[in-house]
Amino acid sequence: MTAEINSGMILKILKNRLATPKLVKPKSDPFETLIVTIISQNTADTNTQRAFENLSKQFEITPQTLSTAETYKIEACLHVGGLYKNKAQTIKNVSKIILEKYCGSLNSILSLPLDESRKVLMEMPGIGPKTADVVLLFSANQPTIPVDTHVNRVAKRLGLAPANGEYEAVRLSLQRLFNQKDYLNVHLLLIAHGRKYCKAIHPLCMECPLNNYCPSKCLGNKND
């Protein structure tokens, strides 16, 4: 049975078995989504949430406020999330660009066709494809699937993406296999599955609800 045939059943099983992560909410303010996603880079959800709450208590989450905030104060808010110096500088830089070049709003960028809006976002310092895709999917309902470390690992193990594929190969492969209306669920459920069952080390293959559909089952701790 091919991955294309399996994809619908895989999504159905995951919907029935897993709760979806709630760190970023669909239809959230685009700038807020951007800031949360920058903070989340290489950071666990719990620490991301704590860092964002710290920032929100100290500052209004707008380009106007964050572009002029003192860097050390942003760093103090983000300290719990790790890489706080780099993230604080990224937040200041992108806030200034959005304020000065786009009149303090991401709307003009997000209204562009997908490829154009991705390109514009990724031209900003500290914004890579995953961060751009999260903003586009969650805040602009653009048809893209962000690929984080869990999505990458699970997609490859399930045979839904090329084993040696880079970010774009994985993203486009998933988008071909699933319906556009399901992109948000695909992203969130593959993350949830990676956290609960398809772990990087010691995946729980015998307990995995997708065991019958997985060509990589019973990995033990051999692969990532």
C-alpha positions in Angstrom: 0.0 0.0 0.0 1.4 3.4 -0.9 1.9 6.5 1.2 -0.6 8.3 -1.0 -3.3 5.7 -0.1 -2.3 5.6 3.5 -2.3 9.4 4.1 -6.1 9.7 4.6 -6.1 6.8 7.1 -3.1 8.1 8.9 -4.8 11.5 9.4 -8.0 9.9 10.6 -6.2 7.7 13.2 -4.2 10.7 14.5 -7.3 12.8 14.8 -8.9 10.1 16.9 -5.9 9.4 19.2 -4.2 12.7 19.8 -4.8 16.2 21.1 -3.3 19.0 19.1 -0.7 21.5 20.6 -2.1 24.9 21.4 1.0 27.1 21.6 0.0 29.1 18.5 -3.8 29.5 17.9 -5.3 29.7 14.4 -6.3 33.2 13.3 -4.0 34.8 15.9 -2.6 38.3 15.3 0.1 37.9 12.7 2.7 39.9 14.5 2.0 38.1 17.7 2.3 34.7 15.9 5.6 35.9 14.5 7.0 36.8 17.9 5.8 33.6 19.5 7.4 31.5 16.7 10.7 33.4 17.0 10.8 32.7 20.7 9.9 29.0 20.1 13.0 28.3 17.9 14.9 25.5 19.6 12.8 25.9 22.7 10.2 23.7 24.4 6.6 24.8 24.4 6.5 25.4 28.2 9.5 27.7 28.1 8.2 29.4 25.0 5.0 30.2 26.7 6.7 31.5 29.8 9.0 33.7 27.8 6.1 35.1 25.8 4.1 35.8 28.9 7.1 37.6 30.4 7.4 39.7 27.3 3.6 40.4 27.1 3.6 41.6 30.7 6.5 44.0 30.1 5.6 45.2 26.6 2.7 45.7 24.3 3.3 43.2 21.5 3.5 45.6 18.6 6.2 46.6 16.2 6.0 50.2 17.5 6.8 49.1 21.1 9.3 46.3 20.5 11.3 48.2 17.9 12.2 50.8 20.5 12.4 48.6 23.6 15.7 48.4 25.4 17.4 45.2 24.3 18.4 44.1 27.8 14.8 44.3 28.9 13.7 42.0 26.1 16.5 39.6 26.9 15.4 39.4 30.5 11.9 38.4 29.4 13.2 35.7 27.1 15.9 34.3 29.3 13.9 31.3 30.3 13.5 30.3 26.7 17.2 30.0 25.8 19.1 31.8 23.0 17.6 34.9 24.5 20.3 37.4 23.2 19.9 36.3 19.5 16.1 36.2 19.8 15.9 39.6 21.5 17.9 41.1 18.7 15.8 39.4 16.0 12.6 40.7 17.6 14.0 44.2 17.6 15.2 44.0 14.0 12.0 42.5 12.5 9.9 44.9 14.5 11.8 47.9 13.1 11.6 46.5 9.5 7.8 45.9 9.8 7.3 49.4 11.3 9.4 51.3 8.8 8.9 49.4 5.6 5.4 48.0 6.1 3.7 50.7 8.2 3.7 48.5 11.3 1.5 45.7 9.8 2.1 42.3 8.2 -1.2 42.5 6.3 0.3 43.7 3.0 2.9 40.8 3.1 0.3 38.1 4.0 -2.0 39.2 1.3 0.5 38.4 -1.4 0.5 35.0 -3.2 2.1 32.3 -1.0 5.5 32.1 -2.7 5.9 35.9 -2.7 4.8 36.3 1.0 7.2 33.5 2.0 10.1 35.2 0.2 9.4 38.6 1.8 9.2 37.1 5.3 12.3 35.1 4.8 14.3 38.1 3.7 13.9 39.5 7.3 16.7 38.6 9.7 16.2 35.5 11.8 13.1 34.3 9.9 13.6 31.0 8.2 11.1 28.8 6.2 9.5 27.2 9.3 8.8 30.6 11.0 7.5 32.1 7.8 5.2 29.1 7.2 3.8 29.1 10.7 2.8 32.8 10.3 1.3 32.1 6.9 -0.6 29.0 7.9 -1.9 30.2 11.3 -2.5 33.9 10.7 -3.2 34.1 7.0 -4.7 30.6 6.2 -2.2 30.3 3.4 -1.8 26.7 2.0 1.5 25.6 3.5 2.7 23.0 6.1 5.5 24.2 8.5 8.1 21.5 9.0 9.6 21.4 12.5 11.9 18.7 13.8 8.9 16.5 14.8 7.1 16.9 11.4 10.3 16.2 9.6 11.1 13.0 11.6 7.6 11.6 11.5 7.0 12.3 7.9 10.2 10.5 6.9 9.6 7.5 9.1 6.0 7.1 7.8 7.3 7.3 4.2 5.3 10.5 3.6 8.5 12.4 2.6 11.9 11.5 1.1 14.2 10.0 3.7 17.0 12.4 2.8 14.8 15.4 1.8 15.5 18.9 3.0 12.9 21.3 4.3 11.2 22.1 1.0 11.1 18.5 -0.2 9.4 17.4 3.0 6.9 20.3 2.9 6.0 19.9 -0.7 5.7 16.1 -0.3 3.2 16.5 2.5 1.3 19.1 0.7 0.8 16.8 -2.3 -0.4 13.9 -0.1 -3.0 15.8 2.0 -5.9 18.0 1.2 -5.3 21.7 1.6 -8.1 22.0 4.1 -6.2 19.6 6.4 -2.8 21.3 6.3 -3.2 22.8 9.8 -4.3 19.5 11.3 -1.4 17.6 9.5 1.1 20.0 11.0 -0.3 19.9 14.5 -1.0 16.1 14.6 2.4 15.1 13.3 4.0 17.3 16.0 1.8 15.6 18.6 2.6 12.1 17.3 6.3 12.9 17.3 6.1 14.0 20.9 4.0 11.1 22.2 5.0 8.1 20.2 7.5 8.7 17.4 10.2 10.1 19.6 13.6 10.8 18.3 15.2 8.3 20.7 13.4 5.2 21.8 10.2 5.6 19.7 7.2 3.7 21.2 6.6 1.6 18.1 4.7 -1.2 19.8 2.3 1.3 21.3 2.0 3.5 18.1 -1.5 3.7 16.6 0.1 3.9 13.2 2.2 0.7 13.6 0.3 -1.1 10.8 1.0 1.7 8.3 4.6 2.5 9.2 7.4 1.1 7.1 9.9 2.1 9.8 8.1 0.4 12.7 10.2 -1.1 15.5 13.0 1.3 15.1 14.0 0.9 18.8 16.6 3.7 19.3 18.5 3.2 16.0 17.3 6.2 14.1 16.2 9.8 14.5 
